[in-house]
């Protein structure tokens, strides 16, 4: 597990890199999370320990995040997210083969942007989501855009030859496990995904920024939030933060 890094900071915001394996926020005593990391970081500088959490990344997902340092900044960032004026980009990788007819009018293996629109229902008891219908009163509309950025030969955990597909994703709504669920639904479960993937073909390889692996240890989820775009809550300047 890596350590959080501060990418950018001013009087209103802190932009961080969140490693895979660290929660955004947790109630478990003794478990590290991003909220505690920033509180301790600010306290060490004799600053107020306020941390405004305006969006989240799932614990197994790594990537760039923004936190507010005051309530006014938190209100501005939260409003932007609610109004979908922020931009969130992800990289993902799968060894899936796709589902025949998943996109009848589109070719999944080109570099053009495609849109996935589904309705997702969240089950709090199991902490999982499922794709259902618009008629489901508990379902919420989920939309993302994706494009294929590479298709390369690979091997699965049994050393069988397979194909690795890497995606660039623009998330337009922020539903529970949305990217993982929608890509699995069209036949591309993410590498390392034990909830929506197929263990036989998704327990090796990595989508990590660092690419670190451990012998005999299940690989991390191949999903990274690599770019975040928003308006600065005080100046209104359009800001872009992208991982190398």
LUMRO-971229 format. One line per 10 residues: for each residue x, y, z of C-alpha. Coordinates in Angstrom, 3 decimals. Example, Ala and Ser with C-alpha at 12.3 -4.5 7.8 and 13.67 -1.06 7.14 Angstrom:
<pts>
12.300/-4.500/7.800 ~ 13.670/-1.060/7.140
</pts>
This chain:
<pts>
0.000/0.000/0.000 ~ 1.390/3.382/-0.992 ~ 1.153/6.646/0.906 ~ -1.053/9.643/0.109 ~ 0.688/12.553/-1.595 ~ -0.196/16.244/-1.648 ~ -0.323/17.391/-5.286 ~ -1.509/20.971/-4.790 ~ -2.598/23.206/-1.915 ~ -3.765/26.782/-1.345
-6.006/28.557/1.176 ~ -9.156/26.783/-0.024 ~ -8.350/23.320/-1.386 ~ -6.001/20.377/-1.073 ~ -5.554/18.057/-4.059 ~ -4.168/14.618/-3.189 ~ -3.195/11.289/-4.669 ~ -5.090/8.500/-2.881 ~ -3.393/5.098/-3.063 ~ -5.395/1.914/-3.568
-6.270/0.265/-0.264 ~ -6.923/3.474/1.682 ~ -10.506/4.521/2.324 ~ -11.706/8.049/1.688 ~ -13.374/8.022/5.097 ~ -13.856/5.264/7.670 ~ -15.343/4.709/11.103 ~ -12.982/1.826/11.881 ~ -10.633/2.807/14.686 ~ -6.976/2.487/13.725
-7.650/2.236/9.981 ~ -5.958/4.909/7.897 ~ -8.147/7.030/5.662 ~ -7.763/10.187/3.597 ~ -9.805/12.278/6.014 ~ -7.460/11.460/8.904 ~ -4.391/11.975/6.714 ~ -5.454/15.521/5.828 ~ -6.575/16.347/9.375 ~ -3.173/15.303/10.725
-1.385/17.126/7.904 ~ -3.220/20.372/8.700 ~ -2.788/19.956/12.463 ~ 0.979/19.558/12.000 ~ 0.972/23.013/10.374 ~ -1.152/24.485/13.194 ~ -4.093/24.933/10.837 ~ -7.756/24.247/11.618 ~ -8.321/20.496/11.101 ~ -11.421/21.009/8.948
-11.689/18.585/5.996 ~ -14.488/19.000/3.487 ~ -15.164/15.688/1.730 ~ -16.959/16.534/-1.523 ~ -16.461/13.269/-3.456 ~ -15.131/9.777/-2.822 ~ -13.096/7.004/-4.362 ~ -13.750/3.395/-3.394 ~ -11.084/1.905/-1.143 ~ -9.539/-0.327/-3.876
-9.378/2.564/-6.355 ~ -6.374/4.873/-6.609 ~ -6.352/8.369/-7.988 ~ -6.572/12.116/-7.641 ~ -9.004/13.736/-5.203 ~ -9.829/17.267/-4.049 ~ -10.729/18.240/-0.479 ~ -12.006/21.582/0.802 ~ -10.213/23.489/3.576 ~ -13.256/25.549/4.565
-17.038/25.330/4.372 ~ -17.382/27.914/1.603 ~ -15.024/25.937/-0.649 ~ -16.825/22.698/0.239 ~ -20.195/24.207/-0.747 ~ -18.817/25.377/-4.104 ~ -17.194/22.058/-4.966 ~ -20.256/20.080/-3.859 ~ -22.468/22.237/-6.050 ~ -20.209/21.694/-9.059
-20.336/17.925/-8.565 ~ -24.117/17.975/-8.173 ~ -24.484/20.069/-11.331 ~ -22.030/17.817/-13.245 ~ -19.685/20.686/-14.159 ~ -16.647/18.813/-12.869 ~ -14.837/16.330/-15.119 ~ -13.605/12.961/-13.833 ~ -11.456/10.686/-15.989 ~ -10.404/7.118/-15.219
-8.168/4.416/-16.688 ~ -9.292/0.814/-16.460 ~ -8.107/-2.577/-17.728 ~ -9.903/-5.858/-18.426 ~ -9.241/-9.288/-19.894 ~ -12.888/-9.724/-20.820 ~ -14.014/-10.650/-24.317 ~ -17.036/-8.383/-24.529 ~ -20.677/-9.343/-24.911 ~ -21.939/-9.901/-28.437
-24.425/-7.194/-29.298 ~ -23.644/-5.085/-26.214 ~ -23.245/-2.071/-28.474 ~ -25.079/-3.014/-31.644 ~ -24.364/0.296/-33.341 ~ -20.820/0.693/-32.126 ~ -17.473/-1.015/-32.504 ~ -15.954/-1.529/-29.050 ~ -12.466/-1.929/-30.497 ~ -11.810/1.526/-31.856
-10.605/4.787/-30.354 ~ -13.905/6.683/-30.657 ~ -15.835/7.677/-27.560 ~ -18.938/5.595/-26.788 ~ -21.672/6.119/-24.205 ~ -23.056/3.605/-21.723 ~ -26.392/4.403/-20.087 ~ -27.881/2.059/-17.494 ~ -30.043/2.110/-14.390 ~ -28.295/0.962/-11.229
-29.821/-0.225/-7.972 ~ -27.711/-0.313/-4.774 ~ -28.068/-3.041/-2.140 ~ -26.768/-1.635/1.146 ~ -26.934/-5.048/2.831 ~ -24.386/-6.604/0.462 ~ -22.614/-3.357/-0.535 ~ -23.112/-4.249/-4.188 ~ -25.029/-2.764/-7.078 ~ -26.837/-4.300/-10.016
-28.076/-3.100/-13.372 ~ -31.837/-3.080/-13.490 ~ -34.534/-1.198/-15.423 ~ -35.789/2.351/-15.499 ~ -39.012/1.053/-13.943 ~ -37.171/0.075/-10.751 ~ -38.113/2.836/-8.294 ~ -34.829/2.391/-6.418 ~ -32.666/2.616/-9.523 ~ -30.642/5.672/-10.519
-29.520/6.583/-14.010 ~ -25.819/5.914/-14.635 ~ -23.950/7.376/-17.602 ~ -20.317/7.180/-18.656 ~ -18.307/7.595/-21.828 ~ -15.472/5.247/-22.739 ~ -12.948/4.628/-25.467 ~ -10.474/1.816/-26.033 ~ -6.879/3.029/-25.778 ~ -5.063/-0.277/-26.235
-5.680/-3.947/-27.037 ~ -2.619/-6.115/-26.340 ~ -1.726/-9.806/-25.865 ~ -1.591/-10.899/-22.221 ~ -1.730/-13.976/-19.983 ~ -4.148/-14.749/-17.190 ~ -3.337/-16.304/-13.814 ~ -3.194/-19.769/-15.397 ~ -0.784/-18.487/-18.053 ~ -3.416/-18.860/-20.711
-3.095/-16.460/-23.606 ~ -5.711/-13.726/-23.618 ~ -6.274/-10.138/-24.636 ~ -5.918/-7.147/-22.323 ~ -8.094/-4.148/-23.139 ~ -7.402/-0.744/-21.588 ~ -10.050/1.960/-21.429 ~ -10.161/5.700/-21.004 ~ -13.362/6.659/-19.170 ~ -15.188/9.921/-18.524
-17.589/9.488/-15.638 ~ -20.751/11.551/-16.084 ~ -22.628/10.308/-13.006 ~ -21.195/9.000/-9.757 ~ -23.158/5.881/-8.874 ~ -22.025/3.128/-6.514 ~ -19.396/0.932/-8.234 ~ -20.605/2.392/-11.536 ~ -17.555/1.881/-13.756 ~ -16.904/-1.633/-12.481
-20.518/-2.671/-12.938 ~ -21.151/-1.082/-16.336 ~ -17.968/-2.449/-17.931 ~ -18.620/-5.916/-16.483 ~ -22.134/-5.750/-17.913 ~ -20.771/-5.412/-21.473 ~ -18.294/-8.237/-20.934 ~ -15.239/-6.365/-19.624 ~ -14.931/-7.051/-15.869 ~ -11.936/-5.212/-14.473
-8.739/-6.989/-13.542 ~ -8.692/-7.545/-9.786 ~ -12.443/-7.054/-9.339 ~ -13.725/-9.750/-6.977 ~ -17.245/-8.292/-6.779 ~ -18.175/-8.029/-10.446 ~ -15.360/-9.856/-12.185 ~ -14.492/-13.462/-12.915 ~ -11.747/-14.646/-10.526 ~ -10.280/-17.072/-13.084
-9.448/-14.269/-15.490 ~ -9.108/-11.276/-13.211 ~ -6.720/-12.193/-10.411 ~ -3.507/-11.197/-12.133 ~ -2.170/-8.122/-13.861 ~ -2.550/-4.570/-12.607 ~ -3.915/-1.223/-13.616 ~ -1.875/0.482/-10.938 ~ -0.062/3.749/-11.492 ~ 2.945/2.165/-9.844
2.531/-1.341/-11.259 ~ 3.694/-2.881/-7.979 ~ 2.730/-6.491/-7.359 ~ 3.225/-8.945/-4.550 ~ 3.995/-12.631/-4.871 ~ 0.903/-14.668/-4.110 ~ -1.144/-11.545/-3.339 ~ -4.276/-10.704/-5.284 ~ -3.615/-7.831/-7.657 ~ -5.174/-4.475/-7.039
-8.245/-3.359/-8.904 ~ -7.265/-2.063/-12.351 ~ -9.018/1.276/-11.977 ~ -7.396/4.679/-11.502 ~ -8.924/8.161/-11.352 ~ -6.148/9.875/-13.282 ~ -7.612/13.325/-14.044 ~ -9.895/15.750/-12.234 ~ -11.143/19.085/-13.606 ~ -13.126/21.703/-11.659
-13.520/25.438/-11.072 ~ -11.535/26.853/-8.160 ~ -14.081/27.647/-5.426 ~ -12.647/31.116/-4.747 ~ -11.218/32.351/-8.043 ~ -13.402/30.479/-10.531 ~ -10.300/29.435/-12.485 ~ -10.724/26.157/-14.363 ~ -8.163/23.788/-12.842 ~ -6.918/20.433/-14.144
-4.961/17.888/-12.123 ~ -3.619/14.794/-13.867 ~ -1.468/11.945/-12.584 ~ 1.708/11.185/-14.559
</pts>
